[in-house]
C-alpha cells in the first residue's frame, strides 16, 4: 500500500502499523466471510492501544498475542474504530473487487488518499492526546 507507506505506516498484507514508542497504532483490512476465489470484499479496522497497558493485559491474560489485533477488542483500553465511523457518510463501508475488473490499483486510487488521510487523522491525535489505556 504505497499510500500508507507515504504516511509512515509499515507492514504488509492485511495489517499495517504507524510506529510509535508508547502505543500500538494499527490498521487491519478485514475480509468478508463470503469472499471467494474470484472476488473480495473488505473494510478497515483501526486501533490505538498503549504498549504498557497491553503488557499489563497480557500479564493477566497470557494467551493474548504479543501485539493487539486491530479487529478484536481485548479489554486493554485504548481506542478502536471501524473506518465507517470516521468517514463523512458515517455508514458501514465495504469495498469489493473481483476478477475481470480493472486493476486493484485503478479501483482503489480514487479512494486511497482520502481513506489514508482519515486513518492518519484518527491515529495521530490518539497518540498525541494519550487515549485511555495508552499509559
Phi and psi in degrees as GROMACS dihedral restraints (atoms count N, CA, C in turn):
[ dihedral_restraints ]
;  ai    aj    ak    al  type     phi  dphi    fc
    3     4     5     6     1   -58.2    20    10
    4     5     6     7     1   -35.9    20    10
    6     7     8     9     1   -62.9    20    10
    7     8     9    10     1   -42.4    20    10
    9    10    11    12     1   -66.6    20    10
   10    11    12    13     1   -41.4    20    10
   12    13    14    15     1   -63.1    20    10
   13    14    15    16     1   -37.8    20    10
   15    16    17    18     1   -60.0    20    10
   16    17    18    19     1   -32.6    20    10
   18    19    20    21     1   -86.1    20    10
   19    20    21    22     1     0.5    20    10
   21    22    23    24     1   102.0    20    10
   22    23    24    25     1    -1.2    20    10
   24    25    26    27     1   -73.5    20    10
   25    26    27    28     1   147.2    20    10
   27    28    29    30     1  -124.7    20    10
   28    29    30    31     1   147.6    20    10
   30    31    32    33     1   147.0    20    10
   31    32    33    34     1  -171.7    20    10
   33    34    35    36     1  -160.3    20    10
   34    35    36    37     1   170.0    20    10
   36    37    38    39     1    62.1    20    10
   37    38    39    40     1  -121.3    20    10
   39    40    41    42     1   -95.1    20    10
   40    41    42    43     1   -17.8    20    10
   42    43    44    45     1  -119.8    20    10
   43    44    45    46     1   135.5    20    10
   45    46    47    48     1  -134.5    20    10
   46    47    48    49     1   150.9    20    10
   48    49    50    51     1  -132.6    20    10
   49    50    51    52     1   145.5    20    10
   51    52    53    54     1   -97.1    20    10
   52    53    54    55     1   107.2    20    10
   54    55    56    57     1   -55.9    20    10
   55    56    57    58     1   134.2    20    10
   57    58    59    60     1  -155.0    20    10
   58    59    60    61     1   140.7    20    10
   60    61    62    63     1   -74.1    20    10
   61    62    63    64     1   -23.3    20    10
   63    64    65    66     1  -112.3    20    10
   64    65    66    67     1    -5.1    20    10
   66    67    68    69     1  -146.3    20    10
   67    68    69    70     1   154.4    20    10
   69    70    71    72     1   -92.2    20    10
   70    71    72    73     1   107.3    20    10
   72    73    74    75     1  -108.9    20    10
   73    74    75    76     1   104.3    20    10
   75    76    77    78     1  -130.1    20    10
   76    77    78    79     1   160.0    20    10
   78    79    80    81     1  -136.7    20    10
   79    80    81    82     1   152.6    20    10
   81    82    83    84     1  -139.6    20    10
   82    83    84    85     1   135.1    20    10
   84    85    86    87     1   -85.1    20    10
   85    86    87    88     1   109.6    20    10
   87    88    89    90     1   -89.3    20    10
   88    89    90    91     1   120.0    20    10
   90    91    92    93     1   -83.4    20    10
   91    92    93    94     1   147.6    20    10
   93    94    95    96     1   -69.5    20    10
   94    95    96    97     1   149.9    20    10
   96    97    98    99     1   -68.2    20    10
   97    98    99   100     1   -23.4    20    10
   99   100   101   102     1   -88.6    20    10
  100   101   102   103     1    14.3    20    10
  102   103   104   105     1   -65.5    20    10
  103   104   105   106     1   150.3    20    10
  105   106   107   108     1  -129.3    20    10
  106   107   108   109     1   176.6    20    10
  108   109   110   111     1   -61.9    20    10
  109   110   111   112     1   -27.9    20    10
  111   112   113   114     1  -102.7    20    10
  112   113   114   115     1    -1.1    20    10
  114   115   116   117     1  -153.0    20    10
  115   116   117   118     1   154.5    20    10
  117   118   119   120     1  -140.2    20    10
  118   119   120   121     1   140.5    20    10
  120   121   122   123     1  -125.2    20    10
  121   122   123   124     1   136.0    20    10
  123   124   125   126     1  -151.5    20    10
  124   125   126   127     1   161.9    20    10
  126   127   128   129     1  -133.8    20    10
  127   128   129   130     1  -178.7    20    10
  129   130   131   132     1  -125.1    20    10
  130   131   132   133     1   132.4    20    10
  132   133   134   135     1  -112.8    20    10
  133   134   135   136     1   142.7    20    10
  135   136   137   138     1  -125.7    20    10
  136   137   138   139     1   147.2    20    10
  138   139   140   141     1  -149.7    20    10
  139   140   141   142     1   148.0    20    10
  141   142   143   144     1  -132.7    20    10
  142   143   144   145     1   112.5    20    10
  144   145   146   147     1  -133.2    20    10
  145   146   147   148     1   130.1    20    10
  147   148   149   150     1   -61.5    20    10
  148   149   150   151     1   138.7    20    10
  150   151   152   153     1   -65.5    20    10
  151   152   153   154     1   -38.8    20    10
  153   154   155   156     1   -65.5    20    10
  154   155   156   157     1   -42.9    20    10
  156   157   158   159     1   -64.1    20    10
  157   158   159   160     1   -39.0    20    10
  159   160   161   162     1   -65.4    20    10
  160   161   162   163     1   -41.1    20    10
  162   163   164   165     1   -63.7    20    10
  163   164   165   166     1   -39.3    20    10
  165   166   167   168     1   -62.3    20    10
  166   167   168   169     1   -41.7    20    10
  168   169   170   171     1   -62.9    20    10
  169   170   171   172     1   -38.5    20    10
  171   172   173   174     1   -68.4    20    10
  172   173   174   175     1   -32.4    20    10
  174   175   176   177     1   -64.8    20    10
  175   176   177   178     1   -38.6    20    10
  177   178   179   180     1   -77.7    20    10
  178   179   180   181     1   -29.2    20    10
  180   181   182   183     1  -134.0    20    10
  181   182   183   184     1    81.6    20    10
  183   184   185   186     1   -62.0    20    10
  184   185   186   187     1   -14.2    20    10
  186   187   188   189     1   -76.0    20    10
  187   188   189   190     1   -11.8    20    10
  189   190   191   192     1   -65.5    20    10
  190   191   192   193     1   146.0    20    10
  192   193   194   195     1   -69.9    20    10
  193   194   195   196     1   168.8    20    10
  195   196   197   198     1   -59.1    20    10
  196   197   198   199     1   -39.1    20    10
  198   199   200   201     1  -124.9    20    10
  199   200   201   202     1   149.8    20    10
  201   202   203   204     1   -67.2    20    10
  202   203   204   205     1   157.6    20    10
  204   205   206   207     1   -96.7    20    10
  205   206   207   208     1   120.9    20    10
  207   208   209   210     1   -64.8    20    10
  208   209   210   211     1   -11.3    20    10
  210   211   212   213     1   -91.5    20    10
  211   212   213   214     1    -7.1    20    10
  213   214   215   216     1  -138.7    20    10
  214   215   216   217     1   131.7    20    10
  216   217   218   219     1   -86.2    20    10
  217   218   219   220     1   128.5    20    10
  219   220   221   222     1  -115.3    20    10
  220   221   222   223     1    12.8    20    10
  222   223   224   225     1    77.4    20    10
  223   224   225   226     1    18.4    20    10
  225   226   227   228     1   -94.6    20    10
  226   227   228   229     1    13.8    20    10
  228   229   230   231     1    80.9    20    10
  229   230   231   232     1  -156.3    20    10
  231   232   233   234     1    80.6    20    10
  232   233   234   235     1  -168.8    20    10
  234   235   236   237     1  -129.7    20    10
  235   236   237   238     1   138.1    20    10
  237   238   239   240     1  -132.1    20    10
  238   239   240   241     1   146.6    20    10
  240   241   242   243     1  -155.3    20    10
  241   242   243   244     1   149.2    20    10
  243   244   245   246     1   -93.8    20    10
  244   245   246   247     1   147.7    20    10
  246   247   248   249     1   -52.4    20    10
  247   248   249   250     1   -33.4    20    10
  249   250   251   252     1   -62.4    20    10
  250   251   252   253     1   -28.6    20    10
  252   253   254   255     1   -75.5    20    10
  253   254   255   256     1   -12.8    20    10
  255   256   257   258     1  -104.4    20    10
  256   257   258   259     1   -15.7    20    10
  258   259   260   261     1   -84.9    20    10
  259   260   261   262     1   153.2    20    10
  261   262   263   264     1   -55.5    20    10
  262   263   264   265     1   -35.7    20    10
  264   265   266   267     1   -65.4    20    10
  265   266   267   268     1   -32.0    20    10
  267   268   269   270     1    67.3    20    10
  268   269   270   271     1    17.6    20    10
  270   271   272   273     1  -118.5    20    10
  271   272   273   274     1   162.8    20    10
  273   274   275   276     1   -53.8    20    10
  274   275   276   277     1   128.5    20    10
  276   277   278   279     1  -120.8    20    10
  277   278   279   280     1   121.6    20    10
  279   280   281   282     1  -130.1    20    10
  280   281   282   283     1   135.3    20    10
  282   283   284   285     1  -101.9    20    10
  283   284   285   286     1   147.9    20    10
  285   286   287   288     1  -127.9    20    10
  286   287   288   289     1   138.1    20    10
  288   289   290   291     1  -135.2    20    10
  289   290   291   292     1   142.8    20    10
  291   292   293   294     1  -140.0    20    10
  292   293   294   295     1   162.0    20    10
  294   295   296   297     1   -65.1    20    10
  295   296   297   298     1   148.9    20    10
  297   298   299   300     1    93.0    20    10
  298   299   300   301     1   -19.6    20    10
  300   301   302   303     1   -73.2    20    10
  301   302   303   304     1   170.2    20    10
  303   304   305   306     1   -64.2    20    10
  304   305   306   307     1   174.3    20    10
  306   307   308   309     1   -59.2    20    10
  307   308   309   310     1   153.0    20    10
  309   310   311   312     1   -57.1    20    10
  310   311   312   313     1   -40.0    20    10
  312   313   314   315     1   -59.6    20    10
  313   314   315   316     1   -43.1    20    10
  315   316   317   318     1   -66.5    20    10
  316   317   318   319     1   -37.0    20    10
  318   319   320   321     1   -69.8    20    10
  319   320   321   322     1   -38.9    20    10
  321   322   323   324     1   -81.0    20    10
  322   323   324   325     1   -29.1    20    10
  324   325   326   327     1   -50.5    20    10
  325   326   327   328     1   -46.6    20    10
  327   328   329   330     1   -61.9    20    10
  328   329   330   331     1   -22.7    20    10
  330   331   332   333     1  -106.5    20    10
  331   332   333   334     1   -22.2    20    10
  333   334   335   336     1   -58.6    20    10
  334   335   336   337     1   -46.7    20    10
  336   337   338   339     1   -64.1    20    10
  337   338   339   340     1   -45.2    20    10
  339   340   341   342     1   -62.5    20    10
  340   341   342   343     1   -44.5    20    10
  342   343   344   345     1   -65.0    20    10
  343   344   345   346     1   -43.6    20    10
  345   346   347   348     1   -63.3    20    10
  346   347   348   349     1   -36.4    20    10
  348   349   350   351     1   -64.9    20    10
  349   350   351   352     1   -43.3    20    10
  351   352   353   354     1   -61.3    20    10
  352   353   354   355     1   -42.8    20    10
  354   355   356   357     1   -61.0    20    10
  355   356   357   358     1   -48.4    20    10
  357   358   359   360     1   -64.7    20    10
  358   359   360   361     1   -40.3    20    10
  360   361   362   363     1   -63.7    20    10
  361   362   363   364     1   -24.2    20    10
  363   364   365   366     1   -83.1    20    10
  364   365   366   367     1   -51.9    20    10
  366   367   368   369     1   -68.8    20    10
  367   368   369   370     1   -47.0    20    10
  369   370   371   372     1   -62.6    20    10
  370   371   372   373     1   -47.2    20    10
  372   373   374   375     1   -61.6    20    10
  373   374   375   376     1   -36.4    20    10
  375   376   377   378     1   -60.4    20    10
  376   377   378   379     1   -42.8    20    10
  378   379   380   381     1   -66.8    20    10
  379   380   381   382     1   -39.7    20    10
  381   382   383   384     1   -71.8    20    10
  382   383   384   385     1   -38.5    20    10
  384   385   386   387     1   -88.9    20    10
  385   386   387   388     1   -14.3    20    10
  387   388   389   390     1    72.5    20    10
  388   389   390   391     1    79.7    20    10
  390   391   392   393     1   -63.1    20    10
  391   392   393   394     1   165.0    20    10
  393   394   395   396     1   -53.7    20    10
  394   395   396   397     1   133.4    20    10
  396   397   398   399     1    88.2    20    10
  397   398   399   400     1     0.3    20    10
  399   400   401   402     1   -75.9    20    10
  400   401   402   403     1   -28.0    20    10
